[in-house]
Amino acid sequence: MLEDHAKVIAVLKEAGEVIGRKKLQKVIYICKKLQFPFNEKYQFHFYGPYSEELTLRVEELCNLGLVTEVKESKGGYYQYKYTVTDEGSEFLSHYEFDMPDLNECITEINGQSSRFLELVSTILFFDRLTKEEIIEKVRTIKSKQNYSDTEIDQAFTFMEKLGC
């Protein structure tokens, strides 16, 4: 059980920081789809794939002092920034994972906007469909996001680059 907590810490440590709750959800989901050994269960939610398990796990990590969550006011909304504490690094040192290429993947994924990761993770959530069906699904369930053809093409290209 604590191994799953350590995996989340490993992602945060590799990223340096993750800005946004939604972004953290998408980073872990995309890593899971890349066959990294994450066990969180996801369901489709307002902003794409969402894991209540991950939300609770991050809350526990914050309560244990292994991860910090800083709430920043951004005008009309709040944004959360996650980083690993020294205690979190110490905790992580007790675990070994077979996650080669995690660093490169995390850097690539975390470097993208939350909006873009919402699109990528939504596409991945429906990966059992054909490309045309996925695009139609995105246009239907994400109509308010108004993703352009260029953004959708960029998402597919990004997924190919990652190996999805």
TAMOGI-V621116 format. One line per field, one symbol per residue. ss: DSSP state (a for helix, b for strand, c for the rest). phi: phi as a letter, one per 30 degrees, with the letter a starting at -180 (. if undefined). burial: b if it has 16 or more other ideal C-beta (glycine too) atoms within 10 Angstrom, else e. A space follows every 50 residues. Layout:
BEGIN
ss: ???
phi: ???
burial: ???
END
This chain:
BEGIN
ss: caaaaaaaaaaaaaaccbbcaaaaaaaaaaaaacccccccccbbbccbbb caaaaaaaaaaaacccbbbbbbbccccbbbbbbbcaaaaaaacccccccc caaaaaaaaacccaaaaaaaaaaaacccccaaaaaaaaaaacaaacccaa aaaaaaaaaaaacc
phi: .ddddddddedddddiabcjddddededddddddiddccdccbdbecjeb bdededddddddddicbcccccdbicbcbcccbddeddddedddbbbcbd ideddddddddcddeddddeddeddcddddeddddddddddcdddhdded ddddddddddddjd
burial: eeeebbbbbbbbbbbeebbbbbbbbbbbbbbbbbebebebebeeeebbbb beebeebbeebbeeebbbeeeeeeeeeebbebbbbeebeebbeeeeeebe ebeebbeebbebebebbbbbbbbbbbeeeeeeebbeebeeebeebebeee ebebbbebbeebeb
END
